[in-house]
Amino acid sequence: MRFLTAGESHGEALTGIIEGFPSGIKIDVDFINTELSRRQMGFGRGQRMSIEKDEIKIISGIRKGRTTGAPISFIINNLDWKNQKERLEIEEDILNPRPGHADLPGFLKYRHESIRSVLERSSARETAVRCAIGAFAKIILKEFSIFIFSFVSRIGNVKIDDSLFSNIRRGFNPEVNKNDWDFLSAIESSLVRCPDNNATSEMIKLIKKTAEEGDSLGGHFHVIAAGLPPGLGSYVHWDKRLDAKIAAAIISIPSVKAISFGKGWESANIKGTGYHDEIFYDGSSGFYRKTNNAGGIEGGMTNGEPVDITVAAKAIPTTAKGLRTVQINTKKEAISFKERADTCAIPSAAIVAESMLAIELCNAFQDKFGRDNIEEITKNYNNYIDYLKNI
């Protein structure tokens, strides 16, 4: 499943094209729009999110509510376009690039006259399209009881105790366990998508204080995919390793600087006998692990445990206070360009990461079980599950 996105932050619309999506899948447009709205939520978002109400308009690839196998194309209108169109047409060239943004390298690479030509496309606004595409991927994965969720574990210096939620992350199965729905509800009801009420309160206080100071905040979030069969991905070529593909997809999200699978960031300090997830067998459930330090991937393949990743994202480069920079033409010291921006976008970034993980898992799923039609994919999947049960 390949995809392309197009559009600018203050352009008329964002657009997306998906190629290789299986036929015969019923598309729930309301679900896609809900995913889009989740990306817009979170305490610390800027004024822009109070203007936009992202909704998808599907142009092709769907007939009578089901996919046809043809490329799916869609648009998401930018409501703020009408407000900004005339202003941007007469705007003077912007020549004070923001440290940490694409402004200066993009300006130099494409020989622009203003960093406006860079920031419009490099803006995180583009991730709205990726959330829509991720929603399509999630629709496929839900057919096979694969669930993807995320939560924020740190904003600035405020963090939760990850061990409090490790058991839920490992055994997540909302079809069986009601407590899992309660856990998801706690995340979604939190203004910062954090399941810890005390941490939520402290995070909100910190965001308020930082906004008053004209600064911005980064943080950590977790993304988990549960219900995956073993064997997605491959070890036979470097570019088929699933963890490599997931890492590239997550790192492509603006502001993301690091990703860890399982206890990846801690792995250097743990001996082999303490780190590796020992293998056990049960007649009813087959091969299983009592730990998930590997984050569900071994040798570039899923091993049957949840894919569990932790992501670190930096503070947003645009701040009300500004940063020291250089005016490109005069080469004199200046303060970086100020555009409307979020104080903290960690809750939103987690939603985008869900989408990117869903896309890569969907691709691996199609590599394993087929691409053309959902009935064919389901039959191949069921045959594989039967094989696993009888091995």
C-alpha positions, 0 to 999 in steps of 0.5 A: 500500500503506497501513498502520496500526500500533497498540499500546504499548511495554508493552501486550499486543501490537503490531498492524499492518494492511496494505491494498493488498497484491497477491494471489498472493504467497507469504509466507515467515513465517520471513523476516518473523521473521528481519527482526524479529530483526535489529531486536532485535540490535546491541551497545548494546541495553537489557535489553528486547531480552533479554526479547522474541522478536518473532514475527509471527502473521498474522490475515487476508489470507493463504490457503494461504500466499499473499496474497488481496488483502484487508487483511493483519492481524497481531500481535506479542506483547509478552512483557514485558507480563505482567512489567509489567502490575501495576506499571504499573497502580499506578504513580504519575504520572510528571511529570518529562519527558525532553528530546528525547522526546515526553513534554512536548509529548505531555502538553500536547497530549493533556492527560494526567495522566502522561507514561506515557500518552505514552511508551508509544505514542511508544516506538520499540518501535512500529517492530517493526510497521514492520519486519514491514510492511517485510518484506512489502514486501521480499518483493514487491521480491525478486520483481524482484531489488531488494535493500535493505541497510544498514550503520553508518558512524559511532557517536559520534566513531568512523567508517569511511572511506566511500570504501572501500565506495563501489564496492560500494554503486554496483554491488551485485548479489549475483546476479552478484558473490560479493563482495557476499555477503561484504560483507553477511556482514561487516555481519551478523556485526558486533555493530554492523552495521559492515563495517569490523572495526577500526571495529567494535572501536572502536565497541564500546569507545565504547559500553561506556564510554558505558554506564558513564557513564550516557549514550547515543550517536548515529551515521550509517548508510547504506541502499541499494536496488539493482536499481531500474529508472528512472522510479519516482516522478514530477516532476509533483506535489510529493507524488509525488516519491520522494525526498520520500516516502522522506525523510518515511518515514525521518525518522518513525523515532524519533531520526532527525534528518537524511537525505542522498541520495548526496552531499547533505550535501556538495553545497553545496561542489561545483560543478555540473560536479563534482557532477552524474552525467554520462550515458553509454550502452552497447549492452548495459546502456543509459543509465548513470552513472559516479558516483552523487552524486545517490543514485539519484534525479533530479527525484523519480524513480529514474534506474537507479542505486542509491538510496543514502541516509545517515541521522543519528540522535541519541543516545537521550533516556533516559539513566541519568545523566538530564537537567535538566528541570522537574516539571510540577506543581510547576515545580521543577527535576528530573532526567528520568525514567529508563526501561530504554533502549538505550545505542546503537540505531544498528544497530537504526535502520538495520534500521527504515530498510531497512523504511521504504525498502522500503515507499516503493519498493514503493508507487512500484513499484505506482504504476508497474506495478499493484496488484492481482495479482503476475502482472499487476505482473510482466507490466507490469514485463517490458513496461517493461524490454523498452521500456527495452532497445529505446528 
